[in-house]
Amino acid sequence: MTRAANQPGKTLQVSCAQLHWARPLEYNLERALELIAAARKAGSRVVLFPEAQLTSYYFPYAIGLPAGRVRGALAKVCEAAAEQGLWVITGTLRKAGRRYLNLAHVIDPKGAVVHEYAKVHLAGRDEQRYCRGGDKLSLFELDGIRCTLVICRDGRHPELYRLPAMAGAQVLFHPSCSSDEIEAVTWKRTSGRAQQPVGPNTRIFHCVANTVGQSPDGRQTSSGGSFIREPQGLPLAEAGYYQEELITAVLDLERADRGYVRDSLERPPFLRRHWKEMLRAMMARVDRKPR
């Protein structure tokens, strides 16, 4: 597939990388650089990586990393984005005061971090112990296309992506790490995935990059099943449960008409002014750097 698949304003080719969640930083960086090149070769304009992909989501690894090493790894990813000329969305756990922020970094094709979002709703015991939640919603432009971000558990809270969709977002990028005890992961798979498609309550695209693999102690695993879904919730590409892989799809942006969220802005009438107030509050914080 060639870059001609990306027609400005009409289509966007997206790749989602599914990777192991509990590997050391050196491995994570090496895989990121490989898959950025692979996404470029496939003709994609943007590649999405899983939650905390560079540092890993395995806290015994992540909290022991010197801040300089994390910054250095992110700088290498920025260099790769510029070299390949595509958008990259990757993640780190970054120290902020006494705790950490679970961050998604949006890197443009010139290699600059142009947007950052901190996970709002913390999940597992380690994350709740070591991290604190962010205090803004995500809205950014990618080649003139309005997009938004949530991280893993955030996807269970529709206001975090429906408000940005009301403001024009047509694509939701959703880095995830659905690691859990083995019984819980089995339940997630049999009940219909860790992440549910958002198209049926928004009419926007939903791109999920999830993780696979076991923790070093063998007590936890991750559910895989990364996907790219169109605004009706139908799958365009899906990954397996166990292997690292790259999935790719072309998004026909005309299909992302945001119909359901536009309806919510109008009906019921008594909520109109409240939606507008929330949108103003959201926009006032969009460009703030997570701290």
N, C-alpha and C positions, 0 to 999 in steps of 0.2 A: 504494500500500500504506500502511496506517495504523499508528499505534503500537499498535493493538489486536493486531497480530501478536505483540507481546511479552506473553506470559502469565507472570507471576512464578512461577519455579520450574519452568515447563513448556517455554517456548520462549524463544529469544533471536534477534532479528534482527540480523545482522552485515553491515556493508559493508567491503570491502577496496578501497583506492585504489591503482591502478597508475599510477605517475608516472615522469617522466624522472629519471635518477640523477645527471646532471652539469649542473645548472643553478645559478645564483647563489641566495643565501639569499632575496633579495627575491621572486624568482619562486616559490621553494618555499613561502614563507610565504603568498603570495597564493593559490596553488593549495590549500594546506591549509585556509585559511579558506573558500574556495569549496566544497570537498568536504565539510567538516564540515556546512555548511548543506545541501548536497545529500543527505547521509546522513540528516540530521534530517527533511528533506522526504520522503524515501523511507520513513520510519518506523523506521529502525534505532535500536538502543540503543547500539551501539558502532561506531566506525569505526577501522580499522587502516591505518596508513600504512607505506610501505617502510622498509627499513634506512636510518638516517641521513638521513631525508627532509628535515629542515630545513636541515642544513648541507650536504647532498649527500654522496655517497660518493666524489666526485671530489676527491682529496686536494690537488691544487694550489689548488682553491677553499677547501676546508674548513680546512686548517691556517693559512690567512691570515686567518681571521675572528677579530676581537677577541671575547674571552669575553663582554663586555657585550652585543654584538649578538646572540650566540647566546641568552643568557639573556632578552633582550628579545623575541626571536622566540618562544621557548618560552612566555613570559608571555602573548603575544598568542593563542597556541593555547589556553592555559588559559582565557583570557577567552572565547574562542569556545565552548569546551566548556560553560562555565557558561551562556552566552547561549542555546545550543541545547539544553542540558539532556541531554547524552549523554556517554558514555565515549569517550575518544580515546586511542589508542596511537600515539605518534609517536617519532621517533628523532633523535639528534644525535651528533656526535663532540665530546667534551668533554675539554679539557686536564686531566690529572691528574698532577701532578709534571712529569717530563720527557717523558711520553708522553700519549697520548689513550686514553680509554675509548669504545668503541662502545656507546651506550646506547639502551635503549628506555624511554620514560617512559609510565606509565599514569596518565591524568588522569581524575578522577571528574567527575560531572555538576555539581558545585559549583565546578569549576575548580582542584582541588588535585591535585598530583602525589602519588599515594598508594603508588606502587611503582616501583622502577627496577631494571633488569637490565642487566648489562654482558656483552657477547658473550664467550664463553669461548674458542672456537676461531677464531683469526684466519686469514684467507684470503690474499688477494693480496699481491704484493710491497710495495705501499705501506702496506697495513694492518699487515703484519708489521714494517715499518720504523718506523712512527709510533705504533702502538698497543701496549697490553698487554692480556692477557685478564682477564676477571672471575673471581671466586672464590666464586660461589654459584649455586644454581639458583633458578628463578622459581616462586613459588606465591602467588597473590593471589585475592581474591574480588571478583566483579563482580556486583552485585545478588544477593549470596548464592550465586552460582555459582562454584565453584572453577575457576581457570584457570591456565595456565602460558604461558611465553614462551621461545622460542629465537630466535636471530638468524642467518639465512642458513646458513653452514657448520655451525653448531651442530646443524642438523637431521640431519647425517650421523652424529651421535653419540647413539644412542637413549636412553642412560642419562639424558641431560639432560631429556628429557620423560617417560620412562617412570617415573622415581622420583616426580616430581610427580603423575603419573596414579595411581600407587599410593597417594598421599596424598589422592586425591579429585578431581584436576583432570579436568574433562570437556571442556575446550576448549583446544586449543593455538593460540596466536596466533604467527605466524611471519613477521615482517618480513624482507625479503630484498632483496639487490641482486646478481643473478647476472651482473654485468659481467665480461667476459673478452674475449680476442682473438676476432675474428670466427669463426675456424675452430672454436674451443672452444664458442662459443655455438651454432653450427650443429649440432655434435655433441650438445649438451645437448637441443636441440629434437627431433632425430631419434631420440634414445635414450630419450625419455620424460620430458622436463622436467628443469629444474635441481633441483627439489624433489620428493621422492617422498612419497606419502601415508602418514601415520603410522597411520591407522585400522587397517590390517590387522595391526599388532603391538601395538595398545593397546585399540582400540574407543573412541576419543574423536574429537571433531571436530577438523579441521585447517583453519585459515584462513591463507592465504599472500597477502601483499601484496608483489609483486615490482616490478621497474623495467623501463623500456624506454629506447631511445635510444642514440645514439653519444656517445662522448667528444669534446671539442672538436678533438682531433687526428685523429679518424677511425679510430684504431687499435683501439678497443674498442667493443663494443655490449652490450646486455643482452637476456635471453631472454624477458621478459614472461611470459605464461602464468600470471598470478595465479589462485588458485582457492580455493573453499570446498568441502571434502569431508566427507561424513558418515562415521560410525564404521566402515563396511565399506570405505571408500576410494573410494566412488562420488562423482562430481562433482555438486554442487548448483548451482554457478556457476563459470564459467571466463572469463578475459580473453584477448584476442588477443596476438600477438607484438610489435606495433609501436606501438600507440596508448595514450595515457593514457585511463583509464576507471575507472568505479566499478562494482564487482559487488556483489550483495546476495543474501542467502539467509536463510531462517528455519531455525534449528536446533531440532529436536525433542529436547530434552535427555534424554528417556527412552531414546533410542537409544544414548546414550553411557553404557553400563553398565560400561565399563572391564574387560570380562570377561577379556581376555588378561593384563593386568597383575595382576589379582586372582589369576588362576591361578598366575602366577609367584611370588607371595608365599607360596604353599602348596607348590609342587612345583618341584624336588625338595626333600624335607624338610631336607637338610643345609644348604641356603642360607637357610632361614627367618630364622635369627638374624642373618645377615649383611645381609639386606635391611632388617631392623628397625634395625640399627645405622646403616646408610646413611641411612635415613629420619630417624632422630634427628639425625644430623649435618646433613642438609639443613635440617630445621626450625630448627635452632639458628642458621642463617645467613640465613634467608629475609628477615628484616626489616632486615638490615644495608644501609646505603646504600653503593653502589659508590664506591670512592675510589681 
